[in-house]
Amino acid sequence: MRLRIIMAGAFLLAFGAGVPAQAGQWSQAGGLTTIPYGHKDYCDRNPGDCKPHKVLPPLKMSAALWKRLQNVNLSVNRAIKPKSDMEIYGKRDFWTTPAKGVGDCEDYVLLKRAKLLAAGISPSQLLITMVQGSEAHVVLTVRTGEGDYILDNLRNEILPVEKTSYRYIKIQAAHHAGLWVTITGRSVNVAAK
């Protein structure tokens, strides 16, 4: 019991007040699937963001990484005001890095992803993900050794994939930012249990 208390205290000191909820699962990738129309159009306009790349191992969670994820998630969520593509561009689905301070879910994701890529995180560790809640939605999955974490414009808190209420539909392929694969389920992090 004493050892558990000491270890819990060390964990709190390492991660500070913003302790990540312990992740325990990863989304399992299936086979290739259709590319969302808006992402295909984005890739046609931004081919450098949609190319093959080396697959790196999942990120090692640290206090510095957790702080960076929290800062990016919160700063982007605060910087952009929600507005539909129809209202902004007169189009049903237009993916872009928001320049006008307004955007919809995929615009938040593209900006978060760009900021984390600029910080040196690999594209294979930052996967745009299509989910279903009350409607179709896009979030950013961050792959760590402990499990997947979800950055979402609908909440400032970063949650492990298994703690969200979403149904996961498809995700960018880890080896190619312009391809998408189905999500077939989740694998469990036995070390977290």
Buried (B, 14 or more C-beta within 10 A) or exposed (E): EEEEEEEEEEEEEEBEEBEBEBBBBBBBBEEEBEBBEBBBBBBEEBEEBBEEEEBEEBBEBEBEBBEBBBEBBBEBBEEBEBBBBEEBEEEEBBBBBBEEEBBBBBBBBBBBBBBBBEEEBBBBBBBBBBBEEEEEBBBBBBBBEBBBBBBBBEEEBBBBBBBBEBEBBBBBBBBBBBBBBBBEEBBEBEEEE
